[in-house]
Amino acid sequence: MTDAFHTPPSVDPRLLEVLVCPITRGRLTYDREAQELISAGARKAFPIRDGVPILLPDEARDLTD
């Protein structure tokens, strides 16, 4: 049985056009492998759970070099 209804293979590009980082209001990029939205300006990665971006600063992980 597949989980196709709950786990999209990618984020809709139209969604990425309207979503912004809640910290910097800057652009987000999609990391398909990690299922995260990346804010380079804030150096944070926001998780995508069950196809829903979680854009809460407390839920984001810090990006390291």
DOGUDREN-704938 format. One record per residue (C-alpha): residue number from 1; x, y, z. Coordinates in nm, 3 decimals, decimal comma. Example, Ala and Ser with C-alpha at 12.3 -4.5 7.8 and 13.67 -1.06 7.14 Angstrom:
REM residues 2
+-----+---------+---------+---------+
! pos !      xx !      yy !      zz !
+-----+---------+---------+---------+
!   1 !   1,230 !  -0,450 !   0,780 !
!   2 !   1,367 !  -0,106 !   0,714 !
+-----+---------+---------+---------+
***
This chain:
REM residues 65
+-----+---------+---------+---------+
! pos !      xx !      yy !      zz !
+-----+---------+---------+---------+
!   1 !   0,000 !   0,000 !   0,000 !
!   2 !   0,135 !   0,343 !  -0,088 !
!   3 !   0,124 !   0,661 !   0,113 !
!   4 !   0,072 !   0,876 !  -0,195 !
!   5 !  -0,208 !   1,078 !  -0,040 !
!   6 !   0,001 !   1,183 !   0,258 !
!   7 !   0,356 !   1,214 !   0,126 !
!   8 !   0,390 !   1,423 !  -0,190 !
!   9 !   0,699 !   1,351 !  -0,400 !
!  10 !   0,770 !   1,723 !  -0,414 !
!  11 !   0,641 !   2,058 !  -0,303 !
!  12 !   0,423 !   2,241 !  -0,552 !
!  13 !   0,639 !   2,517 !  -0,709 !
!  14 !   0,343 !   2,756 !  -0,681 !
!  15 !   0,350 !   2,705 !  -0,305 !
!  16 !   0,719 !   2,795 !  -0,293 !
!  17 !   0,641 !   3,119 !  -0,474 !
!  18 !   0,417 !   3,240 !  -0,191 !
!  19 !   0,585 !   3,092 !   0,116 !
!  20 !   0,853 !   3,298 !   0,287 !
!  21 !   1,076 !   3,247 !   0,586 !
!  22 !   0,888 !   3,355 !   0,899 !
!  23 !   1,210 !   3,502 !   1,042 !
!  24 !   1,362 !   3,695 !   0,751 !
!  25 !   1,066 !   3,710 !   0,510 !
!  26 !   1,314 !   3,582 !   0,251 !
!  27 !   1,289 !   3,307 !  -0,006 !
!  28 !   1,276 !   2,939 !   0,090 !
!  29 !   1,426 !   2,656 !  -0,112 !
!  30 !   1,308 !   2,298 !  -0,107 !
!  31 !   1,535 !   2,010 !  -0,003 !
!  32 !   1,356 !   1,705 !  -0,142 !
!  33 !   1,581 !   1,447 !   0,023 !
!  34 !   1,548 !   1,595 !   0,372 !
!  35 !   1,184 !   1,707 !   0,322 !
!  36 !   1,267 !   2,055 !   0,448 !
!  37 !   1,232 !   2,415 !   0,341 !
!  38 !   1,563 !   2,597 !   0,375 !
!  39 !   1,608 !   2,960 !   0,468 !
!  40 !   1,964 !   3,060 !   0,381 !
!  41 !   1,918 !   3,403 !   0,539 !
!  42 !   1,806 !   3,266 !   0,876 !
!  43 !   2,027 !   2,955 !   0,847 !
!  44 !   1,727 !   2,738 !   0,939 !
!  45 !   1,560 !   2,429 !   0,795 !
!  46 !   1,185 !   2,404 !   0,838 !
!  47 !   1,038 !   2,051 !   0,833 !
!  48 !   0,761 !   1,928 !   0,606 !
!  49 !   0,537 !   1,680 !   0,788 !
!  50 !   0,268 !   1,486 !   0,603 !
!  51 !   0,303 !   1,731 !   0,315 !
!  52 !   0,252 !   2,038 !   0,537 !
!  53 !   0,535 !   2,291 !   0,580 !
!  54 !   0,589 !   2,368 !   0,949 !
!  55 !   0,705 !   2,729 !   0,945 !
!  56 !   0,742 !   2,778 !   1,319 !
!  57 !   1,084 !   2,907 !   1,428 !
!  58 !   1,078 !   2,676 !   1,732 !
!  59 !   1,035 !   2,373 !   1,502 !
!  60 !   1,320 !   2,466 !   1,267 !
!  61 !   1,665 !   2,319 !   1,298 !
!  62 !   1,979 !   2,528 !   1,278 !
!  63 !   2,196 !   2,484 !   0,970 !
!  64 !   2,564 !   2,435 !   1,032 !
!  65 !   2,857 !   2,478 !   0,794 !
+-----+---------+---------+---------+
***
